Each structure stands twice: as structure tokens, then as C-alpha cells.
């Protein structure tokens, strides 16, 4: 602020008040002009595509039963993993884990193309 020409405390306060007023003005302009457009673009970006009109309700499973099915499959998978872990060597357990982690890393590096 001294470089801006304010030498006395009163001049520093006046300059600080000017800077604060300018900041408030720029912030109000941003809120009025830019922020609504950003919110709209975020809403559009994360919106999922609408379901096809040809799909009927008979074909779709209800979300609750679908979630229960996934939970049951996960539970069976964990039980199988525990049974296999009790009867196999560490190498055969570590190999699928490393493969899944490697696949996830490759997919993470590749991205999903929506950037």
C-alpha cells in the first residue's frame, strides 16, 4: 500500500477502504454474472441421461431389490474369499488383488473421457 502512495495512517485507511469497496464490487459482479452460469453448467454436467422411452417398468428391477441383490453377491464373494484364503498360499491371494489394483490404476490414469 505504501507503493500506491499512502504514507500516513489515514491515507492507508482510505486506500484500504477503496480496495475493500473494489473487492466487494467485483464480487457482486461475479455473483451476478458468473456464478449462475457456473451452477448451471455443473447441473448439466452431472445430470444423468434420461431413460429410454421404450423401456417398460416390467423390465426394470426395483432399486431396493437391486441393492439387496448386490449386497448378497458381495456377501457371497467375501465368504468365498475367506474360504479360499484359509486354504491357499499368499501368492495366489496377492495375485488377484494386485491385478485388480493395477486395472483400477490404469482406468484412473486413462480417465473416462468426460473432462
C-alpha positions in Angstrom: 0.0 0.0 0.0 2.9 2.2 0.6 3.9 1.8 -3.1 0.4 3.0 -4.0 1.2 6.4 -2.5 -0.2 6.1 1.0 2.2 7.3 3.6 0.2 8.3 6.6 -2.2 6.0 8.6 -5.2 8.0 7.3 -4.1 7.5 3.7 -3.6 3.8 4.4 -7.1 3.5 5.8 -8.6 5.4 2.9 -6.7 3.2 0.4 -7.8 0.0 2.3 -11.4 1.2 2.2 -11.1 1.8 -1.6 -9.6 -1.6 -2.1 -12.3 -3.2 0.0 -15.1 -1.4 -2.0 -13.5 -2.5 -5.2 -13.3 -6.1 -4.0 -17.0 -6.0 -2.9 -18.0 -4.6 -6.3 -16.0 -7.3 -8.2 -17.5 -10.0 -6.0 -21.1 -8.7 -6.6 -20.4 -8.7 -10.4 -19.1 -12.2 -10.2 -22.1 -13.4 -8.2 -24.5 -11.7 -10.7 -22.8 -12.8 -13.9 -20.5 -15.7 -13.5 -21.8 -17.8 -10.6 -25.3 -18.6 -12.1 -23.6 -19.8 -15.3 -21.2 -22.0 -13.3 -24.0 -23.5 -11.3 -26.0 -24.2 -14.5 -23.0 -25.8 -16.2 -22.4 -28.0 -13.1 -26.0 -29.1 -13.1 -25.9 -30.0 -16.7 -22.5 -31.8 -16.4 -23.6 -34.1 -13.6 -27.1 -34.8 -14.9 -27.6 -38.4 -16.0 -29.1 -39.1 -19.4 -32.9 -39.6 -19.4 -34.0 -43.2 -19.6 -35.2 -44.5 -23.0 -38.9 -44.2 -23.7 -39.0 -47.8 -24.9 -38.1 -49.3 -21.6 -41.1 -50.5 -19.6 -41.5 -50.8 -15.9 -41.7 -54.6 -16.1 -38.2 -54.8 -17.5 -36.6 -52.8 -14.7 -36.0 -54.2 -11.3 -36.9 -52.0 -8.3 -33.9 -50.2 -6.8 -34.3 -51.8 -3.4 -34.3 -55.4 -4.7 -31.3 -54.5 -6.9 -29.4 -53.2 -3.9 -30.3 -56.3 -1.9 -29.0 -58.5 -4.8 -25.7 -56.6 -4.9 -25.3 -56.9 -1.2 -26.0 -60.7 -1.4 -23.5 -61.1 -4.2 -20.9 -59.1 -2.2 -21.5 -61.2 0.9 -21.1 -64.5 -1.1 -17.9 -63.1 -2.6 -16.5 -62.2 0.8 -17.3 -65.7 2.1 -15.7 -67.3 -0.9 -12.6 -65.1 -0.5 -12.3 -66.1 3.2 -12.7 -69.8 2.4 -10.1 -69.5 -0.4 -7.8 -67.5 1.9 -7.9 -70.2 4.5 -6.7 -72.9 2.0 -4.2 -71.2 -0.3 -0.9 -69.6 -0.2 -0.3 -65.9 0.0 0.9 -65.6 -3.6 -2.4 -66.9 -5.0 -4.2 -64.4 -2.8 -2.0 -61.4 -3.7 -2.1 -62.0 -7.4 -5.8 -61.1 -7.9 -5.5 -58.2 -5.6 -2.5 -56.8 -7.5 -4.4 -57.4 -10.8 -7.5 -55.5 -9.6 -5.4 -52.6 -8.2 -3.4 -52.5 -11.5 -6.6 -52.4 -13.5 -8.0 -49.6 -11.3 -4.8 -47.6 -11.6 -4.8 -47.9 -15.4 -8.5 -46.9 -15.6 -7.8 -44.0 -13.3 -4.9 -42.8 -15.4 -6.9 -43.2 -18.6 -10.0 -41.2 -17.3 -13.5 -41.6 -18.5 -13.5 -39.1 -21.3 -15.9 -36.6 -19.7 -13.3 -34.0 -18.8 
